[in-house]
Amino acid sequence: MANGQWYPPEWPDRIRALADGTLTPVSPRRAATVLLLRDTTAGPVVHMLRRRASMAFAGGAYAYPGGGVDPRDDDRLIRWAGPPRAWWAERLGVDESGAQAIVCAAVRETYEEAGVLLAGPGPESVVGDTTGADWEADRAALVARELSFAEFLDRRGLVLRSDLLGAWTRWITPEFEARRYDTWFFVAALPEGQRTRNASTEADRTVWIRPEEAAAGYDRGELLMMPPTIATLRQLLPYATAAEALAAAPARDMTPVLASARLEDGRIVLSWPGHDEFTKHVPTAPTIPGGGPA
């Protein structure tokens, strides 16, 4: 391939099955991911992790910290700072319970996978260093789902800082994919005094990288990424600081991006609305065993 677009080899067969009615789409699971930004003299850099090559889904691809909503992310009201849940519900296009769950998932997953916590003792403060044995024990308990995020915040006497997040975009995994997610992407700045680390069991590498450098690596075919990842990287290019990106977030369109497939001139055309660079032309003939799409 000319660039680093991740393209599962089973997609052509699944698209054909969806078209002829033999594949029933699975319901997407709600998820959240965070583009964590840090300013440097050369401009903002974004924190990315590389998924282990052994992963069944997008192995070897670069992504951001994130994951699925925990059913307990909305089980009760938590200490909350920033825009109220009703504001977030309207911004994210869900009800208030769903808004809390999605925002909680964004903050929780960033802590679980990068060791960065967007919370503080009060509505205008943020925790400092989150390293140490006691913090690690709580993080591990969150990962193992032995501790809910609400319980974690209560134990620590912390307030979730929703105002440190900016809702950026929303992508839904195509209907023909076996693993589907309805994912809200957020931007956030690395809090002062905190530092990232590779805390994810799913990643073998983490980097701070300028969006333009990461996009160039993708264009050269050196960095593997899924369409939402490279799309969001390109969207960051106009901003000279993390604060500028955060300030732009409230005006961004949150209409979900959902890939579609259609037959055209004997080929399946796979496209993402508003993102022409990801269009794929897939042969309608069955995939040859041991081969790939033409």
N, C-alpha and C positions, 0 to 999 in steps of 0.2 A: 504494500500500500504506500501511497505517496506521502501520507501524513500519519499521525499517531492515533487516528480514530479507532477506538475499540469496536470490533465488529464480530459478534458471536457467530460461529460457523453454522449453528442450528437455526438461525433466523429465517433463511429462505424457506425451509421446510415448514416452519411454524407459521409463517405468513401465508403460505399456500393452504395450510390446514385451517387457518382462521377464515380465509376467503371462501373455502368450500363448506364451511360449517361443521368441520370435524374437531375444531378446537374451541373450547369454551374459555373465554378470558377469566383469569382469576381476579379477585378484587384487590386493588392496590392497598398496601399498608401505609399509614401515615408515617412520615419521617421528617427529620430536620437535619440540616448541615450548616456549618458556619465557615465563612471565609474570614479567617482571623488575620488582621492586618497589623503591620508594625512599620513606623516611619524610619527611613534611613536617609543619609545624605544624597543617595542616588534615587530617592523616591520610595514609595511604599513597597513592602514585600508581603507576600501572602504565605501562610503556613500550609504545606501540603504533605500528605503521606503517600507512600507507594504501597499498594496492596500486595501481599505476598503472592508470588507466582503460583503457589499451590491453591489459592482461593478459587472456588468453582465459578464465582461471578467476578468478572473484570480483574482476574489475576494479573499482576504486573502493572495495572493502571494507576495513575496518580489521581488523588481525590482530596477532599477536605474532611476534617473530623465531622462525624455525623452518624446517624443510625435511626432505627425505628422508635416510634413512641412506645413507652412503657405504659401498659394499662393503668398503672398507678400514678401516672403523671397528672391525672386530673381527678384523683379519688377524693381530694378535699382541698379547700382553699389553703394556699400557702402565703407566707409573708412576701409581699410583692411591692416593688417600687417601679416607678415609671408609668407610662400610659396604662390606664385601667384595662381590665379584661375585655370590656365592651369595645374599646378602641381597637384592641388587637383582633377581636372577632371580626370586626368590619374590615380591617386591613387584610386579614388572612382568608376571609371568605368562609368562615366557619362559625359555630356557636361559641359561647364564652367558655364552656368546658373544653371544647376542642382547642380553642386558642391557648388556654393555660397549658394543655398537654403538649402542644407543638412548641411553645416557647420554652417550657420546662425541658423538653427533649433536646432542644438546641443547646441550652446551658449545660444540661447533664452530660450529653455526649461530648461536648467540648472538654469538660473536666475528665471524663472517663478516658478519652483517647489522646488528649494533649496535655492534661494536667493543669489546664487554665480554667479558673472559676469566675464567672461573671456574677458575683454576689458579694455582699458586705454586711457588716454589723448594723448598718443603717441605710436609709434611702439615698445618701449622698457619699457613701464610702464603699471601698472595695477591699477585699482581703489582699494581703501581700503575698509573701512566699507560701506556696502550698505544698512544699516538699516536706519530707519527714515521715517517720514511721507511722504516726497517728493519722496523718492525712492519707497516706498510702493505704492504710487499713480500711478507712472509710471508702476510698475510691474503689478498692477491690470488692468491697461489699456491695457497692452500687453496680459494678460490672456483673457480679454474680446474682444480682437481683435479690440479695439477702436484705437490702436496705432500700427503701423508696427514697426518691429525691426529697419529698416533703419531710420524711423522717430525718434525712441527712441535714437539711436546713435547720430543722428544729433542734437537733442535737448540737449543732454548731452555733445556734442563735443568729442565723444569717437571713438576710433579705435578698430575694432574687431581683437582680437589677435588669428588668426588661428594657429600660431606657438605654442600655449599652448595646442593644441589638437594633439592626435596621433590616426590615424585611426587603429582600432583594429581587427574588424571582421564584417561580414555582414550576416544577417539571413533573410530569406523570409518566412512568415507564410505559412503553407501548403495550397495547392489548395482547400482542402475540408473544410477549416475554413471559417466561415461567415464574420469575420473581419480579413482582411489581411493587413500586413505591410511589406514593403521592408525596413529593418532597418539596418542602419549603426551604429556600436558601436564604441565609442571613449574612450580613456583614457585621463585624465587631472589631474594635481595636484592642490589642494586647494591653491588659491593665498594667500600670506601673508597678514594678516590684515582682511581677510574676514572670515565669519563663516556661516555654514549651518543652516537652520531652516526648519521646515515643513511648506512650503508655498503652498503645493498642496491640493486642495479640494478632491483629489482622494485617499489620504493616511491618515491613522490613526496613523502611527508611523514612525519615522525615526531613524536610528542607524548608528554609525560608528562601523564597525566590521572587524576583520581580515579575509581575504579570507578563510583561513583554518578553522577558527571557523564557518563561515557561511556554508562552504561545509560540515563540520561535522554535523551541525544542519540539513542540508538537508538529509544527509545519514541516520540520526536517524529518519527521518520523522517528525521533529519538525518545520522545516522551509519550507514552500511551495514555489516552484519556477518553472518557465517555463524552458524548456531545454536551451535556449540561456543564461539565467541568471546563472545557475549552471555551464554551460560550460565555460563561461568567468571567473567565480570565480576560477575554477580549473586552467585556463590558467595564472592567476596572481600568482600562488603559487611559481614559481621559483624566483620571483623578491624580493630583500631585501629592495628596496626603490621605491618611486614613480618615481624618475628620471630614474631608471633602466627600469621600465616598459615603460616609454615614449621613452627611447632610443631604445627599442626593437620594437616599433610600426611600423616604416617604412618598416621593413623587413617582416612583417606578411602578410600572404596570405589573400586577400580580395575576393576570389571566394565565391559567395553566398552559404549558407547552406540552402537547401530546402528539407523538408521531402518528402518521397515517400511511397506509399502503394502498396503492391503486394499480390496476392493469393498464399499461400503455405500450402500444406497439410490440406486443408479445413479451413484455418484461414487467416485472413488479417494480414500481417506483416507490421507494420509501423516502418520506420527507417529514421534516419538522417545520411547522408554520413559523415564518419569520426567520428561519435559519437555513438559507439555501445551501450553505457550504456542506451540510450534512446529508444532502440528497444522495440516495444510493439507487442504482439500477440493478435489479436482481433477476437472473434468468428464471423463466417459468418452468423449465425442465427440472426434474428432480436432481438433487445434488449427487454427483458421482462419488461412490464410496472411495474414501481416501483423497478426494479432491476437494475443491472449493468452488464458490460461485465465480462465474466468469466476470 
